[in-house]
Every structure is written in C-alpha cells, then in structure tokens.
Amino acid sequence: MKPSFAVVGAGVSGSFAAWTLRKATSASVKVFEMGRGSGGRCSSRKSREMPGFYVDHGCPAFTASSKLLGWKEIVQELEKKKIVEEWKCSAGFLSASGEPSAASCPPLYRGIGGMETMCEKLLEDCDVSFNTVVRNVEREGSKWILYNKNEEELARVDHLVISSLAIACSLRWDRIFGGIAPLVKSAEMLQEPSLIELSKQLDENGDNASPVFSVLMGFKREKADWLADLPFDLSIVQGHQDISKVVKNRCDTANYDTVVVHSTHSFAADATDVFGSQSAVSRLQEKSASTLEKNKVYKLRP
C-alpha cells in the first residue's frame, strides 16, 4: 500500500513539499491551508474586473542556489514544464533621497503567471483544502489524525509535514486561536524524545516574523512610459524610515505594468491597528481594529 501524507500549509515550502512527495512516491498527499489560496508570503493579488491581471505582493522571485543539494535541478525541471521562468531584472540600491546605485544579484526565478500560480501548479495532483484550519493533531498507532475546529476528522495519514509555524509555535497559536499549539500538545502527550525536541525548537523560533505593508499598483502599459524613470526593477531602499523595497514588474497576461512598494518593519508595526479585529495578523500583533481612530491617515515621511 502506498504511504499517505498530510501537509499543513500551502505556501511555497508546503507546495514544494507536496509536489516533491507526490512526484517521488505517487503517494496520497493532502494539503490543508487556512488561507483562501496557495502561495503564503509569495501570494498574488488578482482582479475579477481585469481578467488575467495579477500582482505579486510578497516575494517577487527566488534564487536557484547550488548550495542546496538538488535545488538547482528542480528549478531547471520547472523551467522545462513552463511553471517558472528566469526573471531577467535589473537590481540596485536607492538612497533615501532617491540616488541609485546598481548592484549585481544571482539569477532570479519567478512563477509564470505569478508566484501564486506557481504554487497552484505544484499542487495540481494533490488533494487541497483551503480555508481549513488544523486545530488538533493526534497520534493513534502508526497514524496521524488531523481535526478541524469542530473536532471533526480531516485526515488519517502515515506521515505529517508541517510547513506552517503557527501549528508548531504556542506563542503564535495562542494569539490567533488561544491555547497550546497542536504539535506542541501532541509532542507532550506522546512523550517521544525526537518530536519533543523538534517541537521545542519550532516553538522557540516560530514567532520571529515581522510585519510589512505593501502598496500594490497596476498601470496599463500604453500609459506607463513614466515607469522607465524607476532605475531598477528591484530596488532596495536604504536609510528611509518607511520604505524598504520597490519592485517593478510586468503582467503580460493582462498587458499591465505593476509596482509594489514594501514598507519597513517599523512603519508596519506602528500601524498594525489597520487590520481587522478578527484577522490572524491583528491577533499576532496584539492589536484590534477597535483602536483605529476614525479617518486616521498614515502618511509616508519624505
């Protein structure tokens, strides 16, 4: 009988893990994602009003370093399958006053049709459940059992893959849902030394994420000549209090050029009250929309 797997999280790491397991073993792979789509920090925003339009609002690309065994070969395989392509972009630094300084970077790759589309294609042969939170994990004999918020069984599998730190970090889990993280609780119940050590490491290092705001803009290409004034496709901003990165890209499926401006961590941390009171982000930041001042405007400093 072929082994069965459950992957918690459909971000880039979870999507690649599911694809690799499915390809290598032809096993049954179930993926559970609390969000409405795949991609995680490499998600893409799309529009019903503009068919084909997308803008990558998180990580715009990735490298194919040979330092990670087999990774470069995987990227080459995905190139042949038309899932990813090399992003031949210009890169450099911008000072706070706007002075450019060109820089070199290793070859970058991106998903064809957006980073989220890359993850969608990786998950095509898997059983994927979105908007699904794994609220409890138990071990029964040789099987892992996953439950939803109503304690209904989601899956019973041979192997469990965790790609979402929320399920393994009690500090983060408690802020979002309350209580001890499912993996930590399971490790304590099973008293399995290797699992206890693993969950301990994840629990200690799983709450180090920092917030970032992104401003997403799209311009019809025939009206976007002015974007040529931006010196680089990928600009790292140095010394600015509010802006850390500016990414210029092309959306060829809708004939648009896009620009994404990423804030500094400090700017986002100062404005966490713009999140909805029930969102995971607001709970992680221990903020609530109820603290939002009416008509409050956050202005970028020059």
N, C-alpha and C positions, 0 to 999 in steps of 0.2 A: 504494500500500500504506500502511496506517495505521501510524504510529510505535508503537514498543513502549517501555515504561518499566519500570524496576525501582526500587522504593522500599525502602530499608533502614531499618527501624524503624517500628513501628505505634503509636507514642504519638500524642498529639494532633496534632503537626506533621506526622508521616508520614501519619496518617489523612486529615487535611485535604488534604495534597498529593495523595494518591492519588485522593480524591474529586474534587478540582478538575480533575486531569488527565483522569480518566475522563469527567467531565461535559463538559469543553471540547473534547475531541478524539475521544471514543469509541474511544480507543486501548486497546491491551492493557496492563494495569497489573498487575504482580506485586509483592507486598509480602512482605518477609521480616522476621520478628520473632523474636529469640532467646528471648523470654519465652513463657509459655503462653497469653497473651491480649493483646488490644489495650489501649490506654489509657496505658501508661507511668506517668508521675507523676500521671495522672488515673485510675488504675485503681480498680475497685470490688471489694470482697470480697463473695462470695455464700455461701450455705449449702445443701447438699443436703438437710439436715434441715428447712429452713424455706423452702419454695418461694416465690419472689417476693421474698425478703429480700435486701437489698444495703446496703452502707455504703461511701461514698466515702472512702477512707483517705488520699488525696493531696489534690490541688487540688479543692475542692468546687464551684468556679464560675469564670467568666471574664467579662471586660467586652466590650463591643461598641464600642470607641472609634472615632470617625470619623477619628482621626488616621491610621489605617492605611487606605489607599485601598481601597474596596470591601468592607472587613471588616464594617461595619455592615449592608450589604445582604445579605451572605452569611448573617449571623445571622438576619436577618428571613426569608430564604428557608427556613432550617432550622426556624424557628418555624412557618411555614406547613406544613411537611412533618411536624410533630409530632416532630421529633428533639430540639429544645431548647425550653426554656421560661424565662421570666424568673423568677428567684428573688427573691421579694419578702421579703427578710430584713431583720432589724434588725441593726445593727452598732455596735460601740463598743470601748472600751478597758477593761481590768481592771488595776488595780494589783496588785502582788504580794500585798497584803493583802486583795484582793477588792473594792476600791472601784470602782464602774462609772462610766464617762463616755461618754455617747452620742456617736456620730460619724456623719457622712454619707459615703456612698460612691456611685460611679456605678452605674447599673443593672447587675446581675449576672445571668448566664445559666448554666443547668446542663442536662445531658443528662436527658431524660425517661427514668426508669427507671435512672438512674445515669450517671456520666460515662463509664464503660467502654461502656455500651450505646450512647451517642452515637457512640463510635468504631466500634463494631461495625456500626452502621447506615451510617456513612460508607463502610465497606469492603465493603458488601454486593455490589457489582458488580465487585469486584476479586478476583484470584487470590491468596489469602493463605496463607502457610506459617508456622505458629507453631513454637516450639521449634527454630528453624532459625538457625544462626549462619553468616553470610557470612564465611568465613575468608580468602578471597583474591579479588582483583579484578584482571582483566587487560583490556587493550585490544587488539583484533585488527581492524585495518582501521577500519570505522565502527561496530563493535560493542563493547559492554562485556560481558565474560564474568564471571559470578559463580560461585564454587566453595564447597562446604561443607568441613567439617573433614577429609573423606576425599578431598579434591581432586576430587570429583565435580561435574560442571557443574550448577548450579542454574538459570541463565538466561543467555540471549544476547539483549541488548536494544540499542536505539538510544540510549537516554538513561538515566542513572543519577541517582537522587535520594537524597542522604544525609540522614537525619533523626536518626541515632544517632551521637553524638560518639565512641563507642567505636571505631568503624571508622576514624575520622579522627585520633585522638589516640594517639600511640605510648605515652605515659606510662600512660594508662588501659588501653590494649590490652595492654601488657606485663605489667601487674599481673594482668590477668584470664587471658590466654592465653599470654603470652610472645611477645617479638619486636616487630617494627615493625608499626604499624597498616597494614592493606591499602591504604587510599587514599594514605597517605604513600609506601608502597613503589611503588605504581603511578605516582605522580607522578614519582618519581625515575627509574623505568625509561623513561617516555615522554619526559621532558625537555621537557614542554610548559609554557611560562612561566606561563600563566594558572592551570593546575592546580597547579603548584608553589607559586605564591603563595597560592592558596586553601587547599591542604593545610597550608601553613606557618601560616596564621592559625588554622585549626581545631586544629592540633597544639599551638599555643601557648596557646590559650584553652579547650581541651576538658577540662581536669582541675580545674575550679574548683567542682565540686559539693560540697556539704556534707551530712553525714548527718543524718537526722531519724528519731526513733522516733514511732510513732503507737499510741495505745491506742484500740481500737475497742470500742464498747459499743452494744447494742441493747436496747430495753425495749418490751414490749407496751404499746400506747397506753393501755389502760384502767388500767395500773399506773404510768403515767409522769407523773402530775399534778405531781410534785415538780420536773420539769424546767422548769416555769414560773418557778422561783426563779432560773434562769440568766438574767441580764438581757438577753442578746443571742443571736441565732442565730449570729453571727460575732463572736467576742471575740478581740481582740489583747491578749495579756498582756504588761504592761510591768514590767520590773525583777525578774522571777522567774528564779532560776538554772536551773530545769529545764523550765518550761512556757512555750511561746511563743504558742500559739493553741488555742482551744476552739471547735469547730464543732457546733452543734445543728441537726439536720435531720430530715426526715420521709421514711419509706419507705412510701408509700401502697400499693404493690403487696403489702405483707405486714402492713399496719396496725401498723407499728413506728415508734418514735421512736429516733433514733440520736444518739450523742455521740462525737466524735473529739477526743482530746487530743493535740496535737503537742508534742514536746519541743523544747528549744533545741538548737542545733547542738553546743554544748559538752557537754551531757548525753549526746547520742548518741555523740560522739567518745570520751567516757570509757568507753563501754560497748560498743564495737564487737566485743568478743570473744564476744558472744552469738550472732553469726552462724555458720552452718555453715562448716566449714573449706574447702569447695569452692565456696561461693557467690561470685558476682561481687562482691557487696558486701564480703565479708570480704577478698577479694583487693585490692579498691580501697583498703581501709583498712589493708592490710598486717597483718591480724590472722588468727588461726586459732582455731577452737573448742577446739583442744587447750590453749589458755591459759586456758580458762574454769575457774574454781575450782568444785569440787563444792558444790552447794547455795548458791551465791553469789546474793545478792538485791540488786537495785539499788533503793534507796528514794528517792522524791521528797522533797526538802527542803521544809520548810514555807515 
